[in-house]
């Protein structure tokens, strides 16, 4: 219990520091061309053991084609990692953007909370755990990468998080 709580507090402090640095313009992005499929696959494999330990199911099919983006791989990892019930991860390439969709079958977000969940320290009425900075940090990172974060949720059925990143053109 002590180890788990120590990790949780350490993660919360790291998120707070990153969020503060990002807001103050002191968090530097180390962007370069990379394969979004490879980065997402690494993050999924990294989370797979934890997802299974929590009794959740993971569904992800790695596309054969690479999707080039210009981004910071370390910040993308922060964006990709998250909770659920059954977690489905999809990735596809549009004309101008690459999209990643993370679908969970968790408790969902009440409609009155949905518009505020990207606000720093906001914890919704349905919140079980967390610091209230995770989605605010993800939103800030995606904005810094010229990306987008879209949330759709149905209470009692789950949440769909859609991330969009510009395609890298050589």
Residue pairs with C-beta under 8 A, 6 or more apart in sequence:
8 129
12 131
12 133
15 131
15 133
15 134
15 137
16 131
16 133
18 27
18 78
18 137
19 120
19 133
19 136
19 137
19 140
21 27
22 137
22 140
22 141
22 144
23 140
27 144
29 71
29 72
29 75
29 144
29 145
30 72
30 73
30 74
31 70
31 71
31 72
31 145
32 70
33 68
33 69
33 70
33 168
33 170
34 68
34 69
34 70
34 71
34 73
35 66
35 67
35 68
36 66
36 67
36 68
36 69
36 71
36 76
36 91
36 98
36 100
36 165
37 62
37 63
37 65
37 66
37 67
37 91
38 66
39 71
39 73
39 76
39 77
39 80
40 76
40 80
40 89
40 91
40 100
41 60
41 62
42 77
43 76
43 77
43 80
43 81
44 58
44 60
44 80
44 89
46 77
46 81
47 58
47 80
47 81
48 58
51 57
51 58
51 84
51 87
52 58
54 83
56 84
56 85
56 86
56 87
57 86
57 87
58 86
58 87
58 88
58 89
59 86
59 87
59 88
59 89
60 88
60 89
60 90
63 91
63 92
65 93
67 91
67 93
67 98
67 167
68 167
68 168
68 170
69 98
69 165
69 166
69 167
69 168
70 166
70 168
71 145
71 147
71 165
72 145
75 141
75 144
75 145
76 141
76 145
78 137
78 138
78 141
79 138
79 141
79 142
79 163
80 100
80 102
82 102
82 104
82 134
82 161
83 104
83 106
84 102
84 103
84 104
84 105
84 106
84 158
84 159
85 104
85 105
85 106
85 158
86 104
86 105
87 102
87 103
87 104
88 101
88 102
88 103
88 104
89 100
89 101
89 102
89 103
90 99
90 100
90 101
90 103
91 98
91 99
91 100
91 101
92 98
92 99
93 99
93 167
94 167
95 167
96 166
96 167
97 148
97 164
97 165
97 166
97 167
98 164
98 165
98 166
98 167
99 162
99 163
99 164
100 162
100 163
100 165
101 160
101 161
101 162
101 163
102 160
102 161
102 163
103 158
103 159
103 160
103 161
104 158
104 159
105 157
105 158
106 158
106 159
107 126
107 128
107 155
107 156
107 158
108 126
108 153
108 154
108 155
108 156
108 157
108 158
108 159
109 117
109 124
109 126
109 151
109 153
109 155
109 159
110 124
110 125
110 126
110 155
111 155
112 125
113 122
113 124
113 125
113 126
114 151
114 153
116 122
116 124
117 124
117 135
117 151
118 135
118 136
118 139
118 149
118 151
119 136
120 132
120 133
120 136
121 131
121 132
121 133
121 136
122 132
122 136
123 130
123 132
126 155
135 149
135 151
138 149
139 149
142 148
142 149
142 163
142 164
142 165
145 165
146 165
146 166
147 163
147 164
147 165
147 166
148 162
148 163
148 164
149 161
149 162
149 163
150 161
150 162
150 163
150 164
151 159
151 160
151 161
151 162
152 159
152 160
152 162
153 159
153 160
